[in-house]
Amino acid sequence: MKNLTALPLALVIMLSEGQFTKALANDDPWAPFQFLIGEWVGEGKQGQGSHFSLTPDLQGKILVRRNHAELPADRFRPGPHEDLMVIYKSEDGKSAKAIYFDNEGHLINYAVTFSPDKQTLTFISPAAPSAPRFRLTYQKEAEDRVGIKFEIAPPEKPEEFKTYLEGKARKKLGR
C-alpha cells in the first residue's frame, strides 16, 4: 500500500515540476523592470553630468538603483545629489516596494506600480498627515530612452502632485 501511494505522489511531483519551473520562468518578479535595468545618462541641459543605474543584487532577490544628479548647491541642497534605492518583493510576493536614501538625509518608502502596458513604472509614497507625499515615474519612450518625473504633494493635499524635477535619460551603449 505504501508503494502505491508513493507512486502517484511521485508522478504528480515529476509532472508538476516541469509546470512549476515553467511558471517560475514566466513569473519573474522583475520582468516589468527590464526596460529600466542597465546604466543610464541624463540628456539635455538639466541632465548634464547626471547618471543612474538599476541592477539586480543579492542573487536577483533585490534591484538596486544608484543615482547621481549634478544639481547646483543652494541652501536646501549640498550640490551634487546622490541617492540609493533598494527595490524588493512585497510580503505577498506579487508586488514590489522600495526604500530610498539620499545624501540630503531623506528616507522614503515607496509602493511600486506599473501601467497595464508595462511602459510606465511609478514609485509612490504613502500619504501621511504631517509629511509631503512623493511620486517618481519612469516612462519608457524607446528601447534606449526614458522620461523621468519626480513630483511632490503637500500633506494637506496628498493627491495634488506638482512636478519638482523632470528630465530624460538614455541607456549607455553596450549595456
HELIX and SHEET records of a PDB file:
HELIX    1   1 LYS A    2  ASN A   26  1                                  25    
HELIX    2   2 ALA A   31  LEU A   36  5                                   6    
HELIX    3   3 GLY A   44  GLY A   47  1                                   4    
SHEET    1   A11 GLY A  38  GLY A  42  0                                        
SHEET    2   A11 HIS A  51  ASP A  57 -1                                        
SHEET    3   A11 ILE A  62  ALA A  69 -1                                        
SHEET    4   A11 HIS A  81  LYS A  89 -1                                        
SHEET    5   A11 ALA A  96  ASP A 102 -1                                        
SHEET    6   A11 LEU A 107  PHE A 114 -1                                        
SHEET    7   A11 THR A 120  ILE A 124 -1                                        
SHEET    8   A11 ARG A 133  ALA A 142 -1                                        
SHEET    9   A11 ARG A 145  ALA A 153 -1                                        
SHEET   10   A11 LYS A 162  LYS A 171 -1                                        
SHEET   11   A11 GLY A  38  GLY A  42 -1                                        
END                                                                             
